[in-house]
Amino acid sequence: MAQDVRLALTVEDDLRSLLTQLADGHLDAKPVSLAVNNVRNHGPQLLDEIAV
């Protein structure tokens, strides 16, 4: 399990570095509800930041 967490963090860091290089400050990454993963969910509340 610890290896999975490290892998997930590495992938997230890799993706984040790609976004910051290309977006040059025009995109913000923030934690949002897992409801964004379901195509049946709609609405602006999906963009609300959640506490982690």
C-alpha positions as CSV (number, residue, x, y, z in Angstrom):
1,M,0.0,0.0,0.0
2,A,2.8,2.4,0.8
3,Q,4.2,1.8,-2.6
4,D,0.8,2.7,-4.2
5,V,0.7,5.9,-2.3
6,R,4.3,6.8,-3.4
7,L,3.3,6.0,-7.0
8,A,0.2,8.1,-6.8
9,L,2.1,11.0,-5.4
10,T,4.8,10.7,-8.0
11,V,2.2,10.6,-10.8
12,E,0.4,13.6,-9.3
13,D,3.6,15.6,-9.0
14,D,4.6,14.7,-12.6
15,L,1.2,15.9,-13.9
16,R,1.3,19.0,-11.7
17,S,4.7,19.9,-13.1
18,L,3.4,19.6,-16.6
19,L,0.5,21.9,-15.9
20,T,2.6,24.5,-14.2
21,Q,5.0,24.6,-17.1
22,L,2.3,24.9,-19.8
23,A,-0.2,27.0,-17.9
24,D,2.3,29.5,-16.6
25,G,0.1,30.6,-13.7
26,H,-3.2,30.4,-15.6
27,L,-4.5,27.3,-13.9
28,D,-5.0,26.5,-10.2
29,A,-5.2,23.0,-8.9
30,K,-7.4,22.5,-5.9
31,P,-9.0,19.5,-4.2
32,V,-12.7,19.0,-5.2
33,S,-15.4,16.4,-4.4
34,L,-15.2,13.0,-5.9
35,A,-18.6,13.8,-7.4
36,V,-16.7,15.3,-10.4
37,N,-15.9,11.7,-11.5
38,N,-19.5,10.9,-12.3
39,V,-20.9,12.2,-15.6
40,R,-24.4,12.3,-14.1
41,N,-23.4,15.0,-11.7
42,H,-23.8,18.6,-12.8
43,G,-23.6,22.1,-11.4
44,P,-21.2,24.7,-10.1
45,Q,-20.9,23.0,-6.7
46,L,-18.6,20.5,-8.4
47,L,-15.9,23.2,-8.5
48,D,-16.2,24.1,-4.8
49,E,-12.9,23.4,-3.0
50,I,-13.0,20.9,-0.2
51,A,-10.9,20.6,2.9
52,V,-8.3,17.9,2.9
